[in-house]
Amino acid sequence: MKKKFLYISILITVMMGGCQKDLLTPDSETQVSTLDLAQFSTVARIDGQVRGLYTGLRAADFYGGRYIVYNELRADNYVAQSSNSVTATQTYAYTLGNGAQEVNGFWASAYNTINRCNLFIEGMAAKGNAVIGDATGKNYIAEAKMIRAICYYSLLTLYARPYYDGNGSKPGLPLRLTGNSVSGNFDLARSTVAEVYTQVLKDLNEAEIDLPANYSTALNNTIRAHKNTAIAYKTRVYLTMQRYADVVTEANKIVPLVAPFTATSGVAHALQADITNVFKTPYTTTESILSMPFVSGTENAAGQSALGSYFFGVVLYSMNPTGIIADAGWKSTDKRRSFIGSRSGFTVLSKYPTLAASNYADYVPIIRYAEVLLNLGEALARSTTSVNPRAVALLNAVRNRSDATTTFLVTGFAAPQALYDAFLKERNIELLGEGFRSPDLLRLGLTIPGKESIPAVLPSSPLYIWPIPSSELLYNKLMTDNL
């Protein structure tokens, strides 16, 4: 293998069928393979491959931990207890260059997963659908499209200007929609931000049509995509694009007009009475719309890359005493305060408490119903430019679940902006440690607050988004850097 191909963004891994352990363990990102149609020759092999697509999302540089870590550390809720560049201190301090590990690692991980999806879709068209049947084939292809959409959206949150800046006209990403199975010409210019979002929504809309309404087990309803997964994710995408009316349209498919807020089609998603149930065994509550599974003794959450390692076990980053934990409106009796604890003399986040001895076996949430309720509530307020009563009810649903002593009143908000701010704060509390703080600031064009000696980052600053990886600039001659 020539060294120059090791870090190209479209590296391909072999998608072999086999036992569940093999399918959920990330493969090497330094392999290049051909599209092997033999892997589409039996039902078992095809089933193994579609399950294996989720492996890419679980990789160390992705939802195995680091993607969430990067989006948390770019904001203001953590302070570094380590100066090791391997553990994302360059992200924390905004000193990233094109050659930084995190800049190259996440890009390679996401594009590797995209390429897996592309090859799988092509293999199904060439052979797999005839073997497994049209209905199941559509389900599986829809899962691949769902995963591809997650990858492109996630890349946009770090490497491209927010949608509001120029209404999506700024440079986005190379939009690769066909599989690459051999070393060759990797030149591809950047599509615009709007063009990439268009593809993300196309994949999600098509996935919604062909995904199953549900699976036969709570486990698969949590770790595999179904119709409500695509709908829920669209609410996130549209919120990021500030297309608030579209958020409302999508969310209304799975959120009733009035409480109790429980999805009436597909999986019966609902808030858990106790939020801590979402983050402990068996991790398969109806609030968990899509999570990445990690099981002690068989799979682990990428060791040092695991969320438990960063935020709880090793305490690479402790809670910022002037961050959201200092907010007086977040009461000490709020159940979500139970996630804030002490370890080795530091204030830490314990949403992911399983330690190295048990292979950091906590499931990692990608999207849950609480986020959908907050997406819908904020979109209702912003789309109507009002203190919308249903929006307030949705805000209360999330707050009251953990803090029954606080109830927001329509008359308590002097102006719509106060309600917008309340939603942003509630997201900061509810979704703490789940990778939302930086994307929330960027989608609204807000300054990223400073912390300790790290100054604030203005929306106009080149530091607001990441640079393009040096590997992509080197081997894709049509690629341009972020300025």
N, C-alpha and C positions, 0 to 999 in steps of 0.2 A: 504494500500500500504506500503510495507516495504521500509524503508528509503534507503536501499542500492541500490534500483533500480532507484532512482530519477535522477542520473546523468550519467548513462551508455550511451555510445555513440549511441546505437541503439534504444533509446526510440522511441516509436511509438505514434502518435497522431491519433485521429479518423478523418477519411476523409469523412465527411458528406456533402451531397448536400444541396443546399439552395440558398438564395439570394446572389447577388454579394458581398455585404458588408461582409457577413460571410465568403465567400470563400477567400477574400483578407485580412482577419484579422488573424494574426498568432494564432494558437492554443497553449494550454499549452504543455510544453515539459515534463510534469511529469505524463502523462497518458500512460498506456499500454493497448492496445486493441487487439482483435482478428481480423482476416481477415473476415469481414462480407460480405458474398456474396450477401446479400440482397441489399447492396449498388450498386450492378451491375445488378439489376433486371429491371431497366427502363432506357430509353434514357436520361431522365432528370437527374437522379442520376449519371449516368456515366459521362455526360457532366459536372456536378457540381464537380465531383471528379477530373477530369483532370484539370479543372481550379484551383481547390484547391491545386494542386501540386505546383503551383507557390507561394502559401502562404509561403512555406518553404524558398524560395529565398528571400522573402520580410521580413523575421523575423529580429528582432532588431540586433541579432548577425551576420547577414549575409548582404544581400544587402539592408536591412532596414537602414543600415548605418555603423555598426561597422567594417565589413570586409574591407570596403574601408578605413575607418579611420585607422585601424591597418597598412595597407600597406602604407599609407601616413606618419603616425607618425614614422615609423621605419626609414624613410629617413631624408632628410635635408631641407625640405621646410617649416617647422613649428617650432614654439617655444611654450612651455607650458605656459599657464597663470593660471594653476591650479595644485595643488599637490594631487588631489583626485585620489586614485588608482581605484575608480569605473569608472573614465573617462579616462582610458587607459594610465595613466602616467607611469606604469611599462613597457608597450610596448615602450613608448617614450624614457624611460631612460635605457632600456635593463636590467631591474632588475626582469624579469619574473621568477617565479618558477613553478613547476608542478601544484601547487594548485591555480594559478592565475585565476581570473574570466574569463579574455579574453581567456586564453589557454583552459579552460574547456568549456566555453560558445560557442565559435565558433565551436569547435569539435562536441559538442552535437547537435548544430543547423544543421550543414552540414550532419552528419550521420542520424539525424532524417529525414531530407529531402530525403536522399538516401533510407532510409527504406520505406518511403511513396511511392517512385517510384517503389521499388521492389515489394511491396504489390499490387500496382496498376497493374503492368505488370502481376503478377500472377493471380489477380482477373479477368483481361481481358481474359486471356487464359482459365480460369476455366468457365467463364460465360459471361463476358461482350461482347466479340466479337460476340457471337451468338445473343445477344440482339440488338446491335447497327449496326452490319454489318461489313464485313471484311475491306472495304475501310476506313471507319471512324475509325474503331478499330486500323488499322495500323497508321493512323494519330496520334491518341491519345497515343499509345504506343511509337511512335517516340518522342512525346513531353516529355514523362517520361524519355526516354533515354537521350535526350538533357539536361534535368535538372540534371539528375544523373551525366552526364559528367561534367557539370559546377561545381557541388559539389566536385567531386574528384580532378579536376584541382585546384580548389580554396584551398583545403586542402593541396595539394602538395606545393603550393607557400609559405606556412608558416611552415609546420611540416616536410618537407623532404629536403634533400640536392638537389641542382639544378642538372638537368639532365647532364650537362657537366662534373660534378664531378663523374668520373668512368663510363661515358656513361650509366647512369641509373642503375648502379649495387648496389647503396647504399640502405639502408632500406627505404621503402616507407610507405604504409598504409595498414591496414587490408582491403582487398578487399571483401566487402560484396555485393553479387549479388543476394541473396535470402532474402525474407522478413522474419522478425522476429516478431511474433504476440503474443508471450507469454514469460514470464520470464523463463530463462533457462540457457543453457551453452553458454556463449558469448566468449569463448576462440577461438582466430583466430590469427595466426602469421602474421607479416607484409609481404606483397608482396614487391618486389623490386620497385624502382622508375620506371624502364622501364616497368615492368608488369602493373603498374597502368596506365601509359600513354598509353600502348597498349589497355587497356580496355576503356579509355577515347576516343581514336580514333575509336575504334570499335563502341561504342555508337554513336559517331558523324557521322560516315560513314553510319550506318544503319538509323539514323535519317534523314540524307539528302535524302535518297531514299524514305522514307515513309512520310515525312512531306509535307504539301500542299505547292504549289508554292507561294501562297499568300492567304489572307483573303479578305472578301468583304468590310472591313472598315479599315481606317488608324489606328484606335485604336488597333484592333487586330493585324495588321501588326507590331505594336510597342511592344505590351505587350505579344504576344504569338509567339512561335518559328515557323518558316517556313524554307524552303530549304536554303535560303540565310543565315539564322541565323546559321545553322550548318556549312555551308561553311566558313562564316566569323570567327566563333569561332575556326575552324581548323587552320586558319592562325595564330591565337594567340598561340595555342598549339604547332604547328610546330616551330614557332619562338622561343618559350621558350626552345624547345628541340635542337635548332640550326640546324634544318633540313630545311635549307633555300630553297633548290630546291623544297621541298614539299610545302612550303609557296607560292612560285611562281605558282605552279600548281593549288593550290586551289584558290588563289586570282584571277588568270586569268579567272576563271569561272564567276566572278562578276565585274571585272575591265577591261575595254577596253585597248587596246594596246596604244592608244593615247587619249589625252584630246579631248572633255570633258569626264571626268571619271564618267560615269553613268552606273549602272548595266543594262544589256540588257535582262536578264531573271529574272523571279520572280518579287519581289518588285523592282521598279526602284530606287535603292539607289543612292544618290548623295549628295555631300556637299551642305549645305545651303549657300546662298550668304552671310548671316549674321549669324555668329556662335551663337549669343545670342538667336536666334529663337529656337535653340535646347533645351535651358534650361528655356523656359517659355511656358505658355499655348498656344496651346493645347498639346505640348510635342510630337506630333505625326508626325514629319517631316520624310521624306524619308532617312535622315541621321541616324535616330534612329533605329538601327537594332533590338535591344532588350533593353527595359527599364522596370523597376518596377514601377507600378503606385501607386500614393498616392493622395487621393482626400480629400480636406477640408470638414469636417463635416461628412464624412462617414468612411474613413480610415485615419490613420496617420502614419507617418514614425517613430514610436517607441519612440516618445517623446525625452528624453535626449539622446537617441542613434542616433537621426537623424543627417544627415550631416549639416543641417542648424544650429543645436544646437552647434555642435563642432566648426564649422568654421566661423559662421556668427552671430547667435543670441546671445548666451551666451558668445561667444568668449573664449571657453576653450583653443583654440590654435590659435595664430595669425601667420601671415606670417613671416618667418625667413628673416630678412633684408639682410642676406648674402646668401640666397638661390637663386632660379632661378629668383626671381623678381629683383635681383641686376644685372642680365646679361645685358650688354650694347647692345647686339645684339637684345634684345627684345625691340623694339622701343616703345616710349610712344604713338605713333599713331596707334599701333597695336590694333585691336578691342578686342583682348583677354585681353588687359590691363584693359578693362572696368569691368572685373571680380575682379580686385584688387581695394579695396576701404578702407574706414576708418569707424570704429565703436568703440565707447567708448574709443577713443584715440589709438586704435590698427589698424594696417594694416591687413585686412582680405580678405578672398576669398568669393565672393558673387555669385558663381554658383548656390547655393541653398539658395535663399534669403527669402523664405516664413518662417515666424516666428511661434512661439508656438501658438499664437492666432488663426492661421489658420491651426494648426495641422501639420506644416512642410510638406505641400502638394506638394513639388516638386517631379517630377519623378526622379528616380535614374537610370542613364544609366549603362547597363552591357557591351554593345558593340555598337559602332557606326561606320559609314563608314569612318570617318577620320582615325580611328585606322587601318582599313584594308588597306588604301592607304599607311600609314606609315609602316605597317608590310611588305607589298609588296615591297616598295621602299628599305627598309633596306635589305630585303632578296635578292633582285636583286643585290645590291652592294656587299653583303657578298658572295653570291654564285658565282659571277663572279670575285671577288677580283679586282674590277675595279671601276672607276668613271663612272658608267653606266648611259647613257643619259636618259633612261626611269626612272631610280631611281631619278635622279635630277628633272625630270618633275613632278614626284609624290610629291617630297619634296616641289616644288614650288606650287603645287596645294593647299596644306594645308597652306603654309605660305601666298601665295598671297590672299587667301580667306579673311584673316584678316589684312594683311599688303601688300598693293599693291605696296609699295615703295621698297620692297626688292625682288630681283629675284636672285636665285642662278644660277651660270654658271658652266658648266662642267669644263671650264678652271680655275675656282676659287678654285678648290680642288687640292692641290699639290699631294695628294696620296689617295688611297682608305680609309685609316684610318680617314682622315679628313671628308670624307663623312659619314662614320659610326658615327663619333662624332656628326655630324650635325643632323643626324636622332635621336640620343639619346637626344640631346638638344631640338629638335622640339617636341618630345614626352613629354618631361618634361614641355614644355609650353602648348601644345595643350591639353594634358590629365591631367593637374594639378587638383588635388582634385578628381580624378576618380579612384584612387587606383592602379596606375601603377608604381610609382617611385621605390618602393622596389623590386617588381618582375623584373623590367628592370635591376636593378643593380645585382640581384642574378643570373638571367639567363646568364649574361655575366661574372660572377665571379669577379665583381668589388667591391672594398672597399665601404662600406656604410659610407659616410662622417659624421664627427662629427657636432654637433651644440651646441652652448653655452658651457656649462660645460660637455656635453656628448661626450666622445671620439669616434673616428672613429672605425668601426667594420670591421676587416679583414675577408676575405673569409674563412680563416682557423680557425676562432674563433667559439667556441660552441654557441656563441650568434647570429651567422649568421642566424640560424633558431630557431624556437620555441621548447621548451621541449614538450614531450608527456604529455597529461593531467593526473593528479593523479587519476582521476576516471577510466580512461581506464587501467592504470597500476594496479589498485587495483582489478578490476573485470574481466579483460582479462589476464589470467595467462600466455598466450603465447606472450604478448606484451612486447616490449623492449623500453627503453627510448633512446632519442638522447643524444649522449655523447659530 
